[in-house]
Amino acid sequence: MNFWESMKAFYLNAAPYMLLAGIVITLFAIILIAVLIGKQNRLKKRLDRFLRGSDGASLEERLQKVIDDNQRVKIQLKNNINEIVKLNDEMLTAYRKIGVVKFNAFPGMAGKVSSSICLLNNENNGVIINSIHGQEGCYTYVKEIMNGKSITALTKEDEEALKIALEMEL
């Protein structure tokens, strides 16, 4: 048996398998093409929805507007952050802890018209303002507070106002 006869015998024996392989590959290709066509149609619908009523130039203008808006927002955000840092620094010296005690300084007076008001910052520095109202007039005293303590003597109402302010949680 020569070469050509052996090749002819091989092809005759392998022909059904080759035909079957060709059919399987063709079916696989048809399924793959159908899936790709479906994906392409879905993508086309999404693109049509995105571009509806627009041409390429207006889409480019819209995208440029979005980019410009984004840049403005970034600049504003940076400015806001700087302002917040500045305000936080200023808040350290602001009076944020407050204690108020109203009392009747003199027997026979109607109502609690006298008061002690304590104003402290975050470091417990500030003042106590003591206002005493009587029949002869009104007297106001200011006492300095450093680190939560007074240099001058405090009345029991001043001490109570100081205690209320020191116990405030921020």
Secondary structure, DSSP 8 states (H G I E B T S, - for coil): --HHHHHHHHHHHHHHHHHHHHHHHHHHHHHHHHHHHHHHHHHHHHHHHHHTT--HHHHHHHHHHHHHHHHHHHHHHHHHHHHHHHHHHHHTTS--EEEEEEE--STT-SS--EEEEEEE-TTS-EEEEEEEE-SS-EEEEEEEEETTEESS---HHHHHHHHHHHT---
